[in-house]
Amino acid sequence: MDPKIQDFLQAKHLAVVGVSRSPQKFGTAVYTELKARGFDVYGVNPNMDTINGDPCYKSLTELAGRIDGAVICLHPQQAAAVIREAAAAGITRIWVQQGAQSLETAKAAREAGVTPIEGKCILMYAGQVNSVHAFHRFFARVFGQY
């Protein structure tokens, strides 16, 4: 496994930026799965007060010093600003979930001096995998991309 991914997974206190009221949205699925896999997770959405009965935070700035890393599950246009916010709050472990990365997120990361994990699904790496993620993990290992 990539050492950068191994380092990220050592973080047990994670913010998931982009949680939603809809359980079908990917940010909410990531939040729920990481919590079920034993991570201490904090939902971040400026328009929500709670997520699955837990407090939801308006920004990463509110969580500075309480979290070890952030998973970004947003549209690419919003993700670049969150990378900058994370770096300004001292959060250097950043996972830009598949679909959130873009040329702008890469530029924001370079300018902020952070090297996020991009283009990979955290659910394929964080603990026990089920269903389609187990299938993807198998092929990633076969082709040396795990």
Backbone as CSV, one residue per row, in Angstrom:
resi,resn,N_x,N_y,N_z,CA_x,CA_y,CA_z,C_x,C_y,C_z
1,MET,0.852,-1.181,0.000,0.000,0.000,0.000,0.893,1.239,0.000
2,ASP,0.456,2.240,-0.690,1.162,3.507,-0.776,1.410,4.049,0.642
3,PRO,2.653,4.434,0.964,2.957,4.952,2.311,2.124,6.169,2.696
4,LYS,1.769,6.999,1.720,0.939,8.175,2.003,-0.453,7.747,2.479
5,ILE,-0.975,6.678,1.880,-2.278,6.157,2.296,-2.160,5.534,3.683
6,GLN,-1.087,4.778,3.920,-0.875,4.188,5.243,-0.817,5.276,6.316
7,ASP,-0.100,6.359,6.023,-0.009,7.458,6.983,-1.387,8.071,7.228
8,PHE,-2.147,8.291,6.169,-3.476,8.878,6.334,-4.342,7.998,7.220
9,LEU,-4.293,6.697,7.019,-5.147,5.781,7.769,-4.742,5.643,9.229
10,GLN,-3.564,6.156,9.607,-3.169,6.199,11.013,-3.986,7.249,11.763
11,ALA,-4.539,8.187,11.017,-5.389,9.222,11.616,-6.709,8.577,12.010
12,LYS,-7.065,8.682,13.245,-8.311,8.069,13.711,-9.411,9.096,13.939
13,HIS,-9.069,10.386,13.876,-10.036,11.462,14.058,-10.138,12.212,12.729
14,LEU,-11.195,11.937,11.981,-11.316,12.456,10.621,-12.565,13.317,10.441
15,ALA,-12.404,14.385,9.702,-13.549,15.189,9.268,-13.945,14.702,7.887
16,VAL,-15.230,14.614,7.651,-15.745,14.306,6.320,-16.474,15.555,5.849
17,VAL,-15.866,16.243,4.892,-16.419,17.492,4.383,-17.314,17.161,3.191
18,GLY,-18.582,17.519,3.339,-19.523,17.246,2.260,-20.595,16.251,2.648
19,VAL,-20.820,16.085,3.951,-21.925,15.219,4.371,-23.233,15.899,3.965
20,SER,-24.287,15.108,3.891,-25.561,15.606,3.401,-26.695,15.021,4.225
21,ARG,-27.865,15.590,4.083,-29.049,15.028,4.728,-29.468,13.722,4.058
22,SER,-29.053,13.535,2.835,-29.430,12.333,2.085,-28.440,11.197,2.349
23,PRO,-28.924,10.053,2.824,-28.020,8.924,3.046,-27.449,8.362,1.742
24,GLN,-28.046,8.699,0.610,-27.549,8.217,-0.676,-26.370,9.030,-1.204
25,LYS,-26.152,10.205,-0.664,-25.030,11.027,-1.109,-23.725,10.431,-0.601
26,PHE,-22.683,10.556,-1.401,-21.445,9.860,-1.089,-20.782,10.359,0.191
27,GLY,-20.826,11.655,0.469,-20.218,12.170,1.698,-20.834,11.544,2.933
28,THR,-22.142,11.360,2.916,-22.835,10.728,4.042,-22.467,9.252,4.134
29,ALA,-22.361,8.590,2.990,-21.957,7.178,2.976,-20.551,7.013,3.548
30,VAL,-19.627,7.897,3.175,-18.260,7.841,3.699,-18.279,8.065,5.207
31,TYR,-19.013,9.062,5.663,-19.130,9.346,7.099,-19.628,8.103,7.845
32,THR,-20.716,7.533,7.375,-21.334,6.380,8.032,-20.405,5.171,8.038
33,GLU,-19.767,4.897,6.902,-18.867,3.740,6.802,-17.625,3.898,7.671
34,LEU,-17.013,5.073,7.648,-15.817,5.273,8.475,-16.151,5.147,9.952
35,LYS,-17.296,5.668,10.350,-17.725,5.542,11.741,-17.920,4.065,12.086
36,ALA,-18.559,3.297,11.207,-18.785,1.869,11.435,-17.467,1.092,11.491
37,ARG,-16.442,1.615,10.833,-15.134,0.947,10.807,-14.224,1.398,11.944
38,GLY,-14.760,2.168,12.884,-14.014,2.506,14.086,-13.323,3.850,14.092
39,PHE,-13.494,4.646,13.060,-12.905,5.979,13.048,-13.789,6.937,13.838
40,ASP,-13.173,7.922,14.455,-13.878,9.003,15.123,-14.099,10.057,14.044
41,VAL,-15.344,10.202,13.574,-15.615,11.077,12.435,-16.444,12.288,12.840
42,TYR,-16.195,13.372,12.133,-16.896,14.631,12.320,-17.434,15.067,10.963
43,GLY,-18.736,15.280,10.878,-19.329,15.758,9.640,-19.156,17.256,9.504
44,VAL,-18.906,17.693,8.272,-18.762,19.121,8.001,-19.698,19.501,6.855
45,ASN,-20.619,20.404,7.163,-21.530,20.985,6.181,-22.073,22.262,6.812
46,PRO,-21.838,23.419,6.174,-22.262,24.676,6.788,-23.777,24.836,6.911
47,ASN,-24.529,23.945,6.270,-25.988,24.056,6.273,-26.676,23.024,7.149
48,MET,-25.917,22.305,7.965,-26.499,21.268,8.810,-26.034,21.426,10.254
49,ASP,-26.906,21.085,11.189,-26.547,21.105,12.609,-26.167,19.726,13.117
50,THR,-26.765,18.674,12.531,-26.460,17.301,12.946,-26.366,16.395,11.725
51,ILE,-25.672,15.281,11.918,-25.580,14.210,10.921,-25.751,12.904,11.682
52,ASN,-26.787,12.173,11.373,-27.094,10.899,12.044,-27.093,11.036,13.568
53,GLY,-27.604,12.158,14.060,-27.685,12.394,15.502,-26.434,12.979,16.126
54,ASP,-25.353,13.102,15.357,-24.104,13.676,15.853,-24.020,15.146,15.443
55,PRO,-23.256,15.953,16.192,-23.087,17.353,15.785,-22.432,17.438,14.405
56,CYS,-22.840,18.395,13.630,-22.231,18.668,12.329,-21.586,20.051,12.422
57,TYR,-20.427,20.205,11.851,-19.650,21.427,11.976,-19.732,22.249,10.702
58,LYS,-19.612,23.542,10.863,-19.751,24.473,9.742,-18.511,24.502,8.853
59,SER,-17.335,24.228,9.451,-16.086,24.322,8.688,-14.993,23.511,9.368
60,LEU,-13.910,23.300,8.656,-12.746,22.625,9.237,-12.092,23.495,10.306
61,THR,-12.216,24.783,10.173,-11.635,25.702,11.154,-12.168,25.411,12.553
62,GLU,-13.445,25.050,12.658,-14.039,24.706,13.954,-13.401,23.455,14.561
63,LEU,-12.824,22.624,13.724,-12.272,21.347,14.187,-10.754,21.357,14.325
64,ALA,-10.126,22.471,14.052,-8.662,22.554,14.137,-8.198,22.072,15.506
65,GLY,-7.211,21.188,15.506,-6.672,20.645,16.741,-7.416,19.423,17.255
66,ARG,-8.590,19.139,16.703,-9.381,17.983,17.145,-9.323,16.825,16.162
67,ILE,-8.886,17.110,14.936,-8.861,16.058,13.918,-7.449,15.864,13.381
68,ASP,-7.229,14.659,12.847,-5.924,14.311,12.274,-5.925,14.392,10.758
69,GLY,-7.107,14.416,10.149,-7.183,14.432,8.697,-8.576,14.787,8.226
70,ALA,-8.668,15.091,6.925,-9.949,15.463,6.333,-10.158,14.713,5.033
71,VAL,-11.374,14.227,4.850,-11.794,13.590,3.604,-12.745,14.569,2.931
72,ILE,-12.438,14.941,1.703,-13.250,15.922,0.987,-14.119,15.210,-0.041
73,CYS,-15.432,15.350,0.132,-16.422,14.733,-0.762,-17.321,15.834,-1.318
74,LEU,-16.756,16.677,-2.135,-17.469,17.828,-2.693,-17.241,17.900,-4.196
75,HIS,-17.974,18.798,-4.834,-17.706,19.094,-6.238,-16.326,19.724,-6.331
76,PRO,-15.600,19.474,-7.416,-14.251,20.019,-7.543,-14.162,21.526,-7.333
77,GLN,-15.189,22.273,-7.754,-15.153,23.728,-7.592,-15.089,24.127,-6.116
78,GLN,-15.703,23.339,-5.235,-15.702,23.645,-3.803,-14.484,23.039,-3.100
79,ALA,-13.967,21.947,-3.625,-12.886,21.209,-2.962,-11.600,22.021,-2.842
80,ALA,-11.286,22.840,-3.838,-10.053,23.637,-3.783,-10.067,24.578,-2.589
81,ALA,-11.196,25.217,-2.334,-11.294,26.125,-1.183,-11.133,25.367,0.123
82,VAL,-11.639,24.148,0.190,-11.529,23.348,1.408,-10.082,22.914,1.632
83,ILE,-9.359,22.631,0.568,-7.928,22.299,0.705,-7.190,23.481,1.326
84,ARG,-7.471,24.671,0.831,-6.825,25.870,1.388,-7.201,26.054,2.862
85,GLU,-8.467,25.853,3.183,-8.926,25.992,4.564,-8.250,24.970,5.469
86,ALA,-8.149,23.725,4.992,-7.509,22.670,5.780,-6.062,23.034,6.075
87,ALA,-5.334,23.438,5.051,-3.924,23.790,5.243,-3.780,24.961,6.209
88,ALA,-4.643,25.953,6.090,-4.587,27.111,6.989,-4.881,26.710,8.433
89,ALA,-5.677,25.651,8.612,-6.007,25.166,9.959,-4.979,24.164,10.475
90,GLY,-3.921,23.921,9.685,-2.868,23.003,10.115,-3.165,21.545,9.824
91,ILE,-4.164,21.280,9.013,-4.532,19.908,8.659,-3.787,19.547,7.377
92,THR,-2.860,18.618,7.474,-2.051,18.261,6.306,-2.415,16.906,5.712
93,ARG,-3.097,16.078,6.478,-3.579,14.802,5.928,-4.925,15.091,5.259
94,ILE,-4.908,15.084,3.938,-6.097,15.425,3.178,-6.340,14.345,2.125
95,TRP,-7.567,13.858,2.074,-7.972,12.866,1.074,-9.034,13.516,0.206
96,VAL,-8.722,13.735,-1.053,-9.674,14.307,-1.998,-10.330,13.115,-2.700
97,GLN,-11.549,12.834,-2.298,-12.267,11.661,-2.778,-12.424,11.697,-4.295
98,GLN,-12.488,10.510,-4.909,-12.704,10.425,-6.351,-13.849,11.325,-6.754
99,GLY,-13.672,12.044,-7.829,-14.706,12.944,-8.320,-14.588,14.353,-7.769
100,ALA,-13.817,14.537,-6.717,-13.637,15.875,-6.142,-12.365,16.533,-6.656
101,GLN,-11.478,15.755,-7.253,-10.203,16.298,-7.692,-10.335,16.994,-9.048
102,SER,-9.449,17.965,-9.255,-9.424,18.715,-10.512,-8.061,19.402,-10.612
103,LEU,-7.851,20.075,-11.714,-6.617,20.854,-11.844,-6.557,21.946,-10.778
104,GLU,-7.713,22.506,-10.447,-7.742,23.554,-9.421,-7.414,23.004,-8.033
105,THR,-7.876,21.784,-7.703,-7.541,21.210,-6.397,-6.047,20.920,-6.324
106,ALA,-5.477,20.450,-7.437,-4.032,20.188,-7.460,-3.253,21.490,-7.273
107,LYS,-3.704,22.549,-7.934,-3.047,23.860,-7.798,-3.178,24.385,-6.364
108,ALA,-4.370,24.273,-5.795,-4.586,24.730,-4.419,-3.677,23.983,-3.452
109,ALA,-3.524,22.683,-3.652,-2.662,21.877,-2.780,-1.203,22.314,-2.902
110,ARG,-0.742,22.507,-4.137,0.644,22.961,-4.339,0.872,24.299,-3.635
111,GLU,-0.047,25.231,-3.847,0.100,26.567,-3.250,0.047,26.518,-1.725
112,ALA,-0.720,25.572,-1.176,-0.851,25.452,0.286,0.265,24.602,0.897
113,GLY,1.053,23.960,0.039,2.163,23.145,0.535,1.745,21.800,1.108
114,VAL,0.628,21.253,0.631,0.169,19.940,1.081,0.115,18.986,-0.114
115,THR,0.188,17.704,0.196,0.118,16.687,-0.847,-1.028,15.743,-0.516
116,PRO,-2.213,16.046,-1.028,-3.365,15.201,-0.704,-3.336,13.883,-1.469
117,ILE,-4.098,12.942,-0.990,-4.361,11.713,-1.736,-5.520,12.049,-2.656
118,GLU,-5.370,11.753,-3.934,-6.409,12.099,-4.903,-6.735,10.911,-5.797
119,GLY,-7.981,10.882,-6.273,-8.388,9.909,-7.268,-8.588,8.503,-6.745
120,LYS,-8.670,8.348,-5.446,-8.868,7.031,-4.847,-10.038,7.117,-3.871
121,CYS,-10.703,5.983,-3.690,-11.829,5.926,-2.759,-11.335,5.450,-1.403
122,ILE,-11.532,6.247,-0.379,-11.076,5.891,0.965,-11.698,4.591,1.451
123,LEU,-12.918,4.297,1.020,-13.589,3.085,1.493,-12.915,1.814,0.984
124,MET,-12.086,1.948,-0.018,-11.351,0.791,-0.524,-10.121,0.484,0.341
125,TYR,-9.722,1.419,1.155,-8.488,1.279,1.929,-8.694,1.246,3.439
126,ALA,-9.726,1.866,3.927,-9.917,2.046,5.369,-10.615,0.842,5.992
127,GLY,-9.830,-0.119,6.409,-10.375,-1.265,7.125,-11.023,-2.305,6.242
128,GLN,-11.889,-3.082,6.857,-12.591,-4.176,6.181,-13.460,-3.621,5.058
129,VAL,-13.324,-4.193,3.879,-14.140,-3.736,2.760,-15.219,-4.755,2.433
130,ASN,-16.315,-4.248,1.910,-17.452,-5.082,1.548,-17.821,-4.834,0.093
131,SER,-18.633,-5.688,-0.430,-19.252,-5.558,-1.748,-18.278,-5.141,-2.839
132,VAL,-18.630,-4.100,-3.555,-17.868,-3.684,-4.726,-16.452,-3.239,-4.360
133,HIS,-16.262,-2.721,-3.154,-14.920,-2.288,-2.761,-13.965,-3.471,-2.619
134,ALA,-14.457,-4.611,-2.187,-13.610,-5.801,-2.106,-13.168,-6.223,-3.508
135,PHE,-14.065,-6.140,-4.445,-13.766,-6.460,-5.844,-12.711,-5.498,-6.386
136,HIS,-12.893,-4.208,-6.150,-11.934,-3.205,-6.613,-10.577,-3.383,-5.946
137,ARG,-10.582,-3.691,-4.642,-9.322,-3.881,-3.932,-8.554,-5.067,-4.520
138,PHE,-9.260,-6.139,-4.835,-8.614,-7.319,-5.433,-7.890,-6.927,-6.720
139,PHE,-8.573,-6.220,-7.613,-7.959,-5.847,-8.881,-6.852,-4.813,-8.708
140,ALA,-6.990,-3.932,-7.751,-5.924,-2.969,-7.482,-4.658,-3.698,-7.038
141,ARG,-4.824,-4.719,-6.232,-3.654,-5.511,-5.794,-3.040,-6.261,-6.960
142,VAL,-3.888,-6.864,-7.780,-3.392,-7.623,-8.934,-2.559,-6.734,-9.862
143,PHE,-3.028,-5.523,-10.072,-2.337,-4.625,-10.994,-1.369,-3.665,-10.316
144,GLY,-1.060,-3.922,-9.041,-0.054,-3.144,-8.332,-0.445,-1.701,-8.051
145,GLN,-1.743,-1.443,-7.903,-2.202,-0.077,-7.667,-2.762,0.108,-6.265
146,TYR,-2.550,-0.871,-5.387,-3.119,-0.802,-4.044,-2.153,-0.172,-3.084
